[in-house]
Amino acid sequence: QVQLVESGGALVQAGGSLRLSCAASGFTFGSYTMAWFHQARGKEREFVAAISWSGTQTSYADSVKGRFTISRDNDKNTVYLKMNSLKPEDTAVYYCAADRFPYVRSSAAATNNYEYWGQGTQVTVSS
């Protein structure tokens, strides 16, 4: 049974930091590209970041470049999202997703590339 379980979401003040985790099981995590998306209330799900199977290739949405860092630990079957300098507009439910293609696609932002999704974790940034 495939599972992606996100954790680490919280209420934080603007300018603060959080680290999200996504623990994977039930598939060959080490061969998948992993990604983070977020979805604010009333809006569509949006791409945040992606990382290739080996961790050597990453991609970020322009809105988070320089503030967020995606990383992975294949020994722990876990992908992380370190979020610094948080802004109120970062408030959303954050989801991790798995793409069976091992490298970050040029179309990484397209949700239909991803085979598996987690249930999400809420991040709220107060001003």
Buried (B, 14 or more C-beta within 10 A) or exposed (E): EEEBBBEBBEEBEEEBEBEBBBBBEEBEBEEBBBBBBBBEEEEEBBBBBBBBBEBEBBBBBEBBEEBBBBBBEBEEBBBBBBBBEBBEEBBBBBBBBBBBBEBBBEEBBEBEBBEBBBEBBEBBBEE
